[in-house]
Amino acid sequence: MRKLFVAVACAALVQSVSASAQSYPSRPITMVVPLGVGGSTDVIARLMAEGMRPSLGQPIIVENITGAGGTIGVGRVAHATPDGYTIGIGQWGTNVASGAIYPLQYDLIKDFEPVALIATQPFLIVAKKSAPANDLKELISWLKANSDKVSQGNSGIGTPSHVGGILFQNAIGTHFTMVPYRGAGQSLQDLVGEQIDVMLDTPALSLPQLRAGTIKAYAVTAKNRLAIAPEIPTTDEAGLPGFYFSFWHALWVPKGTPKAIIAKLNDAVVKALAEPATRSKLVNLAQEIFPRDQQTPEALGAFQKAEIEKWWPIIKAADIKVQ
């Protein structure tokens, strides 16, 4: 009798989950952004939320939950109900590097289900408008000569701009003050206001300020120049050969989210990334959209594991940690 009860209960649970997945989504979805308003993660999140809406038939509400290099927001997703109504956008810093820097209360692999890779982007090495350097070599010389005075902004401890910034200092052979912010938007605002001197920033945020003449750009941290800003040389061309740093964005849901719901979310991402208007907006932000065969949940899972295996030893060797 007890076995019959258990069997009936299990069948009822499976039927309930199946029905829930079929009707999903029946109400608005929340997309957690673990970094501040105005940064590239926030901008991409809002583009994807709008792009995914037609396929899902429900609005996606973007919620910024910031702090501790994005780990608070990522933790919110990890501990959310796995019903598809809380999804998280993350990136290299929040879903790879953080595990080598912070004592996390969740596992970056075991506590999440991958949904899809979105796009990747390099940094620009930028400085305040009044910086006396005219090119990257002059900037490096100026930074070395004033290492006790200059400061470098970043989006928070453990974020790509923080880790990339430390690797930049290591590459040029000098060290100066790092100033963490809650997001790239805030740090760029202080660069424009000349409260800080230099930073690694995304093209999406820096290019408008560069065009307005409020900051200077010296190099792109990639092997190739940006199609939307071909006048900016690569680090190879500018005098810092081999210094490349790019980071990517992707979507996850809590562990245990039904596969049928993950499939619906993945389909919405794929369709959004194929839609000309969304693609154009991302490309104009210097984003390189991942090929279709890399937009599957399985591809993201494998990619994230490979990135952890690659970067954790580098981060730990550089002694990057919470101060």
Salt bridges, closest charged atoms under 4 A:
ASP42 OD1 - ARG46 NE 2.93
GLU63 OE2 - ARG76 NH1 3.87
ASP83 OD2 - ARG27 NH2 3.49
GLU113 OE2 - LYS255 NZ 3.85
ASP197 OD1 - LYS128 NZ 2.71
GLU231 OE2 - ARG211 NH1 2.75
GLU237 OE1 - ARG225 NE 2.84
ASP267 OD2 - LYS271 NZ 3.13
ASP319 OD1 - LYS321 NZ 2.96
